[in-house]
Amino acid sequence: MAEQYNTSAPRMAVKVPINSDLLRKARELNIDLSATLEQALKDELSKRESAQWVEENRVAIKSYNDFVEQHGCFGDEFREF
């Protein structure tokens, strides 16, 4: 499966405002902020790209579902379940 982004791209330092109590508690638990943010961004990117794909293909998906409803799936006559 293709990567969502260039995993070998150089890392950048960024300034992100964050709730001070949340930051304090995360540091107390030795949470790696960079890794946690990167994972959260990857998850959000995946979710939004999936939603975008569904939206871009909504017409084709509906057309296929209508076809299957009218004619069934290819090979239905061979299914044993």
N, C-alpha and C positions, 0 to 999 in steps of 0.2 A: 504494500500500500504506500502511496506517495506521501511524503511529509507535508504537513499543512504549511510549513514555513521553513526557511533555511536554518537548520539547526547549527550550522557552523558559522553563522553570521557573528560578527564581533558583539560583545556585550556592551551596553551603554549604562552609564550612571544617570539616574533620573531623580527628580525631586517629586515626592508624592505626599500631599498632606494626609495625615491619618490621625484618628482619635488617639489622644495621648494615653488613655487608660488601656485601650486595646493594645497599643504598642508595648506598654509596660508589661502587661500580662503575657504577651507573646514572647518577649525577651526573657521573662522569668522561666518560661517553659522551653527556652532555647529553640524556638521555632525559627527556621531559616526563612527569613522574609523574602529573599530573592527567589528561592526555589518555590515557595508557596505562591507568590504572585505569578511566576511563570506558569505554574500548573493551573492556577485559576484562569489565567488568560488563555491558555491552550483549551481548557474546557469550554470557556465562553466562545472562543473562536469556532470550535467545532459545532457547538449548539447553533450559533448564528449562521454558519455556512450551510448547515443541514436545513435550517428553516428557509434560507434563501434558495437553495436547490429545489425544495418542495414548491415554493412559490413560483419559481421560474418554470417548473414543469407541471404545474397544476392542471393545465388544459390537457396535456398528454396523459397524465395519470387518470383524469376523469374519462377521457376517451377510451383508454385501455380498460378501465373498470366497467364502462358501459358495454364494450365489446364482450368482455368475459361474462357479464350478466346475461347478455342476449345469446351468446354462442357457446359459453363454457370455455374452459381452458384447453389448450392443445394437449392431447394425450389423456383426457379425462376417462376415455373409454378403456384405458389400460390400467387405471389405478385399482389397487386392491385394498385400499383403506378407506 
